[in-house]
Amino acid sequence: MRIYKKKMVLFIIMLLLLVGFVWGILYLKSVADYKKAVKGITFEDINISDIPDGVYVGEYDVNFIYAKVEVTVQNGEITNVNILEHRHERGKTAEVIADKIVGEQKIDVDAISGATNSSTVIKKAVENALKSSKLTTL
């Protein structure tokens, strides 16, 4: 009976190690996919003066980071970028990018140091908002 218990404990330990190993591999793959997705983000040159006045909503998701924004356009200028939702790793500081976009009147502003990936995702959400045809309010 004692040998049976030892074999059972050994089996459970081996099973837990195998599950942990598989989980670790899957996690590392998802991190690699996320990094590749962020690195592949490009921005279109959008002429803001061509966008009708209104409030536009856009979002972008790369698994580990997600942003949903509301962009207000008036008289051919971005007057406000409101971050409605921002899931991030350590990228909370990137949220000041909204003020930079308004200040510089363009999407592809310099990223916030230490929060480059979150900055990029927020900028892409702003681009998606401006490219959208869904006007939510005026």
C-alpha positions in Angstrom: 0.0 0.0 0.0 2.9 2.4 0.8 4.4 1.9 -2.7 1.1 2.7 -4.3 0.9 6.0 -2.4 4.4 6.9 -3.4 3.7 6.1 -7.1 0.4 8.2 -6.9 2.3 11.2 -5.4 5.0 10.9 -8.0 2.4 10.7 -10.7 0.6 13.8 -9.4 3.9 15.7 -9.2 4.8 14.7 -12.8 1.3 15.7 -14.0 1.6 19.1 -12.4 5.0 19.7 -13.8 3.7 18.8 -17.3 0.7 21.1 -17.0 3.0 23.9 -15.8 5.4 23.4 -18.7 2.6 23.4 -21.3 1.1 26.5 -19.7 4.5 28.2 -19.7 5.0 27.5 -23.4 1.6 28.8 -24.3 2.1 31.9 -22.3 5.5 32.6 -23.9 3.9 32.2 -27.3 1.1 34.6 -26.5 3.7 37.2 -25.3 5.7 36.7 -28.6 2.5 37.1 -30.6 1.6 40.3 -28.7 5.0 41.8 -29.2 4.9 41.0 -32.9 1.4 42.6 -33.2 2.5 45.8 -31.5 5.7 46.0 -33.6 3.6 45.6 -36.8 1.3 48.6 -36.0 1.4 51.3 -38.7 -0.4 54.6 -38.9 -2.2 56.2 -41.8 -1.8 59.8 -42.6 -5.3 61.2 -41.8 -6.2 64.7 -42.8 -8.1 65.8 -39.7 -9.6 68.8 -41.5 -11.5 66.3 -43.8 -13.3 64.7 -40.8 -16.8 66.1 -40.0 -17.4 67.6 -36.6 -18.5 65.0 -34.1 -17.4 62.5 -31.5 -16.0 59.2 -32.7 -15.3 56.0 -30.8 -12.4 53.6 -31.7 -10.6 50.7 -30.1 -7.6 48.5 -30.6 -6.6 45.2 -29.0 -3.4 43.3 -28.9 -4.4 40.9 -26.1 -2.2 42.2 -23.3 -3.1 45.8 -24.1 -6.5 47.2 -25.1 -7.7 50.8 -25.6 -11.0 52.3 -26.3 -11.2 56.0 -27.0 -13.6 58.8 -27.8 -12.3 61.5 -30.1 -13.9 64.9 -30.5 -13.4 66.8 -33.7 -14.6 70.4 -34.2 -13.7 72.8 -37.0 -11.1 70.4 -38.5 -9.2 69.9 -35.3 -9.1 67.3 -32.6 -10.4 69.1 -29.5 -10.4 66.1 -27.1 -9.3 62.5 -26.7 -11.0 60.7 -23.9 -9.7 57.3 -22.9 -12.8 55.2 -22.1 -11.0 52.0 -21.3 -7.3 51.0 -21.2 -6.2 47.6 -20.2 -2.4 47.6 -19.9 0.5 45.8 -18.3 2.4 48.7 -16.8 1.3 51.3 -19.3 -0.9 53.6 -17.3 1.6 56.5 -17.9 0.9 56.3 -21.6 -2.5 57.9 -21.1 -1.0 61.3 -21.3 -0.5 60.6 -25.1 -4.1 61.8 -25.5 -3.0 65.3 -24.6 -0.1 65.1 -27.0 -2.4 64.1 -29.8 -4.6 67.1 -29.1 -1.6 69.4 -28.7 0.2 68.3 -31.9 -3.0 67.7 -34.0 -1.7 64.4 -35.3 -1.9 60.7 -34.3 1.7 59.6 -34.7 3.2 61.6 -31.8 6.2 60.4 -29.9 5.5 57.5 -27.5 5.7 57.9 -23.8 9.0 56.5 -22.5 8.5 53.3 -20.5 5.0 52.8 -22.0 5.7 52.5 -25.7 3.4 49.6 -26.4 0.4 51.2 -24.5 1.1 54.5 -26.3 1.1 52.7 -29.7 -2.2 50.9 -28.9 -3.9 54.2 -27.7 -2.7 56.0 -30.9 -4.1 53.2 -33.1 -7.4 53.4 -31.2 -7.5 57.1 -32.0 -6.8 56.4 -35.6 -9.6 53.8 -35.7 -12.0 56.3 -34.2 -11.2 58.9 -36.8 -11.4 56.4 -39.6 -14.8 55.1 -38.4 -17.9 56.3 -40.0 -19.9 55.9 -36.7 -20.6 59.3 -35.5 -22.0 58.9 -31.9 -22.8 62.5 -30.9 -22.1 66.1 -31.7 
